[in-house]
Amino acid sequence: MNKLYNSVFPMLFLSMLSCSKKETVLPNFVPIVPPAKEYTFESSAAWADEFDVNGAPDANKWTYDVGGSGFGNNELQYYTNTTNNAAVKDGLLTITAKKEPFQGMAYTSSRMVSKTGSEMLYGRIEVRAKIPAGTGTWPAIWMLPNDYAYGAWPNSGEMDIMEHVGYDQGNVHFSLHTQLNNTTNSKTSTLNMPTLSTEFHTFREDWTPGTIKGYYDDKLVFSYTNDSKGFAGWPFDKPFHILLNLAVGGNWGGVKGVDDTVFPASMQVDYVRFYKLITK
């Protein structure tokens, strides 16, 4: 009996040990992923123009790019700084391109540049506007860097909140330009809006350290994520300013020529608002 016990017991013990190992099931490893950071914006605009005073645009809020150099795009207008091309009346800013000779150019228009008491670095930019129709017009609502810290265009970035060319009536574009994505491969989204030139629409950019998102009439149309690999793909960590302009012709606007019968042509702006990013 002792011999039997001595031979059987070790086998039973090993069998029980083996069974206990099989029955021990460890839970699968599930990595803990922190939730994506959510950003919000202040409810009151830190900088805005409601265009509620008739006459010239507020000189405390706007300056102008002036000249007829073509502005890198072979544009055909001379940009002035007078109410001949940019004026406020009845709560609206009107930027008008006219067919008239001036300083060696065949057209005049305006390119307005925001002046801010506090720098625009991250935030919500919202503009309500009505866009001109007609082949050869090229209106834009956009942003450029203040200091070009990363070098000349496109290295320091460009944000096009709204861009439209008259020969492609109805289609409007939100685009970004960087060193990696510039003239031939810019990041662009296009939305068809048939009433661009007959009704006012809201064009918005939500700019945070993590993403740039574009909205037309509150519809998300564009999203670009910070790749965290440096300024070549994300130069958007420096202060920018807003531009409002109406070009004539040029490398894109003039692809199908210019129809002189559409002039004078105007872009009307109801308001421009900048809301600061809330940081916690």
Secondary structure, 3 states (H helix, E strand, C coil): CHHHHHHHHHHHHHHHHHHHHHHCCCCCCCCCCCCCCCCEECCCCCEEECCCCCECCCCCCEEECCECCCCCCCECEEEECCCCCEEEECCEEEEEEEEEEECCEEEEEEEEEECCCCCECCEEEEEEEECCCCCCEEEEEEEEECCCCCCCCCCCCEEEEEECCHHHCCEEEEEEECCCCCCCCCEEEEEECCCCCCCCEEEEEEECCCEEEEEECCEEEEEEECCCCCCCCCCCCCCEEEEEEEEEEHHHHCCCCCCHHHCCEEEEEEEEEEEEEECC
